[in-house]
Amino acid sequence: MALGNQELLEFVQRFRNLQIQRDSSDALIKACSSLPWNTPSSVSPPPAELLLTENGVQDLLIYCEGVETDLRNENSRLAAQLNDAQLDLADATKSRRELQQRLQTAEARIGYISHDNDLLKVTPRAPCPSRAAGNRAETRRTATFMSSF
């Protein structure tokens, strides 16, 4: 009879293990059913046949692993795009700063040249009456000299 009690204790232990496994698989199924299936990677929900087969839990775990792999790949792709975008932003910021400095330098040069031109400009004066008469006489002499040829 001692052997019968040992077998009974082993049976009870196996039964408890089966209950724990069933409870954990039920919890997994509930957790998977509450997941949002409309993700950006367009992951489709698991087929209903997976849950109805004898190896449904294994099939569901394999399916979940595939979904996880797809999501990890998408995450890696998005991380690479983010890195590229950050590099582009840094490059654009640097280019904008360089262009801003060149613009400021060009504006300063234009202001300097404009100021120099103001200093070089000769303001016209009113003609002196005695010079004006002299200039007319000079013009007549040139005209007479040129007509002799």
Beta strands, then each sheet from edge to edge (+ up, - down):
end
